[in-house]
Amino acid sequence: MGAQAVYANDVQLPKGQRSLEVRQTQGKVTYKGSRPRPAQSGDRLSAGQGLTTAARSSAVIGIDSNIGIVKVAEKTDFTVRNLTIAADGGRVTLLNVHRGQVALQVRPFTHKGSRLEVKTPSGIAGVRGTEFGVAVSPQGRTAIMTNEGSVAAEAQGQSVMVEAGYSSLIYPGEPPTPPRPTVEDLSLKLNTSDAYRSGLVRVAGKVDPINAVIYGDQELEVGRDGSFRLESLTQQRNWATIVVRTPLGKEKIHRIWLR
């Protein structure tokens, strides 16, 4: 799947004229520029620059001209792909999320040429004013959840509109799944949970397939039916903590008792 970074009628602004601003950081957040360093409030992000967040870390980024904000969750790799201005004065904001989760609040655009896109390894989410979340798994699966407005999810030359209250998934090499009503189901159905004297822990269960499952610093692979499996040698207790998180960033912590 290809993506146009700049349309023909977009005009590149002089360097430094458009940028995103880091408004808040928590934990270990790294500024990605010519020289990586700890990020701090007030940092400016232009095309080619971005942030990475470690476990239990996050950031809030403001888009210029009060277009909106981007909330960057833990373990996320975020880059500004391009910042341009359309012929009619509209702002064109192109972002990349290589892994992790972001939630965006974008005001309705007043110029026809304005647009905002979030590109992931498996697809593109394009908006003109909305509140939505995008989550990218380590395997490249993209989950899109719209809270307000609508999002155009595009991959493999096909596009679907994800309206408010709906969600869609994009698997690598496939078009977006048909949007389905969002049910913020953060429950976890446990199938097995075992601990062994060697320290090995095995857990298997199911969640809503739109959600991410996190154990410690590891995001687990979630199958198309929502199934997941965990094997770990690091557990030293008779219980394990597993986090279930939606693409909008809402999460629930589950304590699993091991047998």
Sequence and secondary structure as in RCSB ss.txt:
>XXXX:A:sequence
MGAQAVYANDVQLPKGQRSLEVRQTQGKVTYKGSRPRPAQSGDRLSAGQGLTTAARSSAVIGIDSNIGIVKVAEK
TDFTVRNLTIAADGGRVTLLNVHRGQVALQVRPFTHKGSRLEVKTPSGIAGVRGTEFGVAVSPQGRTAIMTNEGS
VAAEAQGQSVMVEAGYSSLIYPGEPPTPPRPTVEDLSLKLNTSDAYRSGLVRVAGKVDPINAVIYGDQELEVGRD
GSFRLESLTQQRNWATIVVRTPLGKEKIHRIWLR
>XXXX:A:secstr
    SS TTEE   TTSS EEEEEEESSEEEESSS EE  TT EE TT EEEE TT EEEEEEGGGTEEEEE TT
 EEEEEEEEEETTS EEEEEEEEEEEEEEEE   SSTT EEEEE SS EEEESSEEEEEEE TT  EEEEEEESE
EEEEETTEEEEEETTEEEEE TTS     EE       EEEEEEE TTS EEEEEE  TTSEEEETTEEE   TT
SEEEEEES   SSEEEEEEE TTS EEEEEEE  
